[in-house]
Amino acid sequence: MGHSPLRPEMQLRLSDPSYTDRLATFLRSLGQTVSVFAPDLLELDVLPTRSVRSELEIYLRVWLVLYPDAEVQMLNGEDEAPAA
């Protein structure tokens, strides 16, 4: 089965749900299309390509400078890896 272009393919899971809305707002301010999928889970309307992952990793490094206690994992359905 292939990826559907109508469905977000990248997810971010937060260890602390109290940061979810702040991270969504931060990513939207950077031009990302983000939905809160669950209290600790964001979905991004992007395909999980290497360049998209690299861009998101940069954004998340900035985020972690602002919120060092906010742990975030990047998920894309195929693997699971720490974002930063």
Buried (B, 14 or more C-beta within 10 A) or exposed (E): EEEEEEEBBBBBBBEEEEBBEBBBEBBEEEEBEBEBBEEBBBBBBBEBEEEBBEBBBEBBEEBBEEBEEBBBBBBBEEEEEEBB
